[in-house]
Amino acid sequence: QVQLEESGGGLVQVGGSLRLSCAASGRTFSRSAMGWFRQAPGKEREFVAAMSWSGVSTNYANSVKGRFTISRDNAKNTVYLQMNSLKPEDTAVYYCAADAYFRMGASSSETDYGYWGQGTQVTVSS
C-alpha cells in the first residue's frame, strides 16, 4: 500500500520558518516527480512547488518564489519543503503529491499526481 506522510507543520509567527517533510512508503518514487500543494479555508487547492525525479527541474508558484525551497532525498524516498519568511496568507493545509508515472519535468497540475498525502496544517500568525 502506497502512503505519503507529511510532517513538520505547525503554528509559526510571521517571518518565521518551517520545514515540511513527506515520507513515501509502499513503492519508490525515485523516478517520479513530487510536489507540494496547499488548500486554505474556503479556497481551492493550489500548486506550491514541484521537483522532477532527478532534482534537476523545479517549479514554484509565483507567490512562494524566493521564500520556499523544495528538495528531495531519493535514498530516503522523501521530499521536503523549506518555507522561510512565512506570511499569514501561507496558512493552509499542505499536501504532498507524487506522480504515479515516470515523466520529465516538474508539473504544477494536480492531475499529474496520482498519490497524495493526508496533509499537514501550517498556520502563520500575525
C-alpha positions in Angstrom: 0.0 0.0 0.0 1.4 3.3 -1.1 1.4 6.1 1.5 2.7 9.6 1.7 3.0 11.0 5.1 3.6 14.7 5.7 5.1 16.1 8.9 6.6 19.4 10.1 3.5 21.6 10.1 2.5 23.8 13.0 2.0 27.3 14.2 4.6 29.9 13.4 4.8 33.7 13.6 5.0 36.0 10.6 8.5 35.9 9.2 9.3 32.5 10.7 10.3 29.3 9.0 9.1 25.7 8.9 10.3 22.6 7.1 7.8 20.1 5.9 8.7 16.5 5.2 6.9 13.9 3.1 8.0 10.3 3.6 6.8 7.9 1.0 6.3 4.2 1.6 5.0 1.2 -0.4 7.0 2.0 -3.5 9.9 4.0 -4.6 9.4 7.4 -6.1 13.0 7.9 -7.2 11.7 8.1 -10.8 8.7 10.3 -10.1 8.2 14.0 -9.9 7.0 15.1 -6.5 5.2 18.2 -5.4 3.5 20.2 -2.8 0.1 21.8 -2.9 -1.9 23.7 -0.3 -5.5 24.5 0.4 -6.6 27.5 2.5 -10.0 27.6 4.2 -12.7 28.3 1.6 -10.3 28.2 -1.3 -9.4 25.7 -4.0 -6.3 23.6 -3.6 -3.3 25.3 -5.3 0.1 24.4 -6.5 3.1 25.4 -4.4 6.2 23.6 -5.6 7.4 20.6 -7.5 10.6 18.8 -8.4 11.4 16.4 -11.2 12.5 12.9 -10.4 16.2 13.8 -10.9 16.0 17.0 -9.0 17.3 19.0 -12.0 14.0 20.8 -12.6 12.0 22.7 -10.1 8.8 24.7 -10.4 7.3 27.2 -7.9 4.2 29.2 -7.6 4.9 32.9 -8.0 3.5 33.5 -4.5 6.3 31.4 -2.9 9.3 32.0 -5.2 12.3 33.2 -3.3 10.8 32.0 0.0 10.2 28.3 -0.4 12.6 25.6 -1.5 11.7 22.1 -2.5 14.3 19.3 -2.2 14.3 15.6 -2.2 16.3 12.6 -1.0 15.6 9.7 -3.2 17.6 7.3 -1.0 15.1 8.1 1.8 12.1 8.3 -0.5 11.4 11.7 1.0 10.6 15.2 -0.3 11.0 18.4 1.7 9.6 21.9 1.6 11.6 24.6 3.4 9.4 27.6 4.0 11.0 30.9 5.0 9.7 34.4 5.5 6.2 33.0 6.2 3.2 35.2 5.7 -0.4 34.9 7.0 -1.5 34.1 3.5 0.6 30.9 3.6 -1.8 29.5 6.2 -3.2 26.3 4.7 -3.2 22.6 4.8 -0.2 21.4 2.8 -0.3 18.3 0.8 2.5 16.2 -0.6 1.9 14.5 -4.0 3.8 12.0 -6.1 3.5 11.2 -9.8 2.5 7.6 -10.4 4.4 7.5 -13.7 7.8 8.4 -14.9 7.7 11.7 -16.9 10.0 14.6 -17.4 9.6 17.9 -15.7 8.0 19.2 -12.5 4.3 19.6 -13.2 2.1 22.1 -11.4 -1.0 20.3 -12.4 -2.9 18.3 -9.8 -4.0 15.8 -12.4 -0.4 14.7 -13.0 -0.1 13.4 -9.4 -1.6 10.1 -8.6 -0.6 9.8 -5.0 -1.5 12.2 -2.2 -0.8 12.6 1.5 -3.3 13.4 4.1 -2.0 16.9 4.6 -0.4 18.9 7.4 -1.6 22.2 8.8 0.5 25.3 8.6 -0.7 28.3 10.5 1.1 31.7 10.3 0.0 34.1 13.0 0.4 37.9 12.7 
